[in-house]
Amino acid sequence: MIALACDHGALALKEAIKAHLDSRGLACKDFGTNSPDSCDYPDFAGPAAKAVASGECEKGIVCCTTGIGVSIVANKVPGVRCALLHDHMSARLTRQHNDANMMALGAAVTPPMMALELVDIFLDTEFQGGRHQRRVDKITALEK
């Protein structure tokens, strides 16, 4: 199950991602927003991040106009490692090296087709472990 959330600035992108996940046969839990009316991104990104941290959802995708706000919110939740993604290499390496469990996208800075490519790379790339596990463990230790 993939957690999915956005604010009003990224509603169209969230809906495109939702349809894309559905076309891949991947279940998602939509934390909203579902309206183009102005809203506060922490109200949606926060619950999505908590669902990932609790294990209710395996991974999460959060979106706003730039992706910055939702990534900050998600990273406030212990157990979440959210990466703001803009390119293929970052999408691949954040999974391989950082074991990121959430990704953030900016609807105004990432074209829709690129966003869907980044979603696929993020979801399809495995964590490499090894020396990277030691580093992830150090990140996790900071939460205590």
C-alpha positions in Angstrom: 0.0 0.0 0.0 1.3 3.4 -1.0 0.4 6.5 1.0 -0.5 9.4 -1.3 -1.1 13.1 -0.3 -1.0 16.6 -1.7 -2.2 20.1 -1.2 -4.2 22.2 -3.6 -1.2 23.1 -5.7 -0.5 19.5 -6.6 -4.0 18.0 -6.9 -3.7 17.2 -10.6 -0.3 15.6 -10.1 -1.6 13.5 -7.2 -4.5 12.3 -9.3 -2.2 11.4 -12.2 0.1 9.4 -9.8 -3.0 7.7 -8.3 -4.1 6.7 -11.8 -0.6 5.5 -12.7 -0.4 3.4 -9.5 -3.8 1.9 -10.3 -2.6 1.0 -13.9 0.4 -0.8 -12.3 -2.0 -2.7 -10.0 -0.6 -0.9 -6.9 -2.9 -0.1 -4.1 -2.8 3.4 -2.5 -4.4 5.2 0.4 -5.3 8.7 -0.5 -4.8 11.1 2.4 -6.1 14.1 0.3 -6.6 16.8 -0.5 -9.3 16.1 -3.0 -10.3 19.7 -3.6 -8.6 22.6 -5.5 -9.5 24.9 -2.6 -6.5 26.4 -0.7 -5.5 24.2 2.1 -2.5 23.5 4.4 -0.1 20.8 3.2 0.8 19.5 6.8 -2.9 18.4 7.2 -2.3 15.8 4.4 1.4 15.1 4.3 1.5 14.5 8.1 -1.0 11.7 8.2 0.5 10.1 5.1 3.9 10.1 6.8 2.5 8.7 10.0 1.0 5.8 7.9 4.4 5.0 6.5 6.1 5.2 9.8 3.6 3.0 11.5 3.8 0.3 8.7 0.2 0.9 7.6 1.7 1.9 4.2 4.9 0.5 2.8 6.0 3.7 1.0 4.6 7.2 0.5 4.4 9.9 -2.1 3.7 13.5 -1.1 3.3 16.5 -3.4 2.9 20.3 -3.2 3.8 23.1 -5.6 7.6 22.8 -5.0 7.7 19.5 -3.0 9.7 21.3 -0.3 6.9 21.9 2.3 5.6 18.3 2.1 9.1 16.9 2.4 9.8 18.9 5.5 6.6 17.7 7.1 7.2 14.1 6.2 10.7 14.2 7.6 9.4 15.5 11.0 7.8 12.1 11.6 10.2 9.6 13.2 10.8 6.6 11.0 10.4 8.5 7.7 13.1 9.2 5.3 11.6 11.4 2.6 13.5 12.6 -0.4 12.6 15.5 -2.7 13.1 14.2 -6.2 13.8 15.9 -9.5 15.8 13.4 -11.5 16.3 9.7 -12.3 19.6 9.4 -10.5 18.3 10.8 -7.3 15.3 8.6 -7.4 17.4 5.5 -7.8 20.1 6.4 -5.3 17.8 7.5 -2.5 16.4 4.0 -2.5 19.7 2.2 -3.0 21.7 4.2 -0.5 19.3 5.9 1.9 16.4 3.4 2.0 14.0 6.4 1.6 10.5 5.3 2.3 8.8 8.4 1.0 9.3 10.7 -1.9 8.2 14.3 -2.5 7.5 15.9 -5.8 6.8 19.5 -6.8 4.0 19.9 -9.3 5.3 23.3 -10.5 8.9 22.1 -11.0 8.5 18.5 -12.3 6.7 17.8 -15.5 4.0 15.1 -15.1 5.7 12.5 -17.3 8.9 12.9 -15.4 7.1 12.7 -12.1 5.6 9.3 -13.2 9.0 8.1 -14.2 10.4 9.1 -10.8 7.6 7.3 -9.1 8.4 4.1 -11.0 12.1 4.3 -10.3 11.5 5.0 -6.6 9.0 2.1 -6.2 11.0 -0.4 -8.3 14.5 0.2 -6.8 15.6 -1.9 -3.8 17.8 -0.8 -0.9 21.4 -2.1 -1.3 22.1 -2.5 2.4 25.8 -3.2 3.2 27.7 -0.1 4.0 24.6 1.9 3.4 22.7 0.1 6.3 25.3 1.5 8.7 24.5 5.0 7.5 20.7 4.5 7.7 21.2 3.2 11.2 23.0 6.4 12.1 20.1 8.4 10.7 17.6 6.4 12.7 19.6 6.8 15.9 19.2 10.6 15.6 15.4 10.1 16.1 15.9 8.8 19.7 
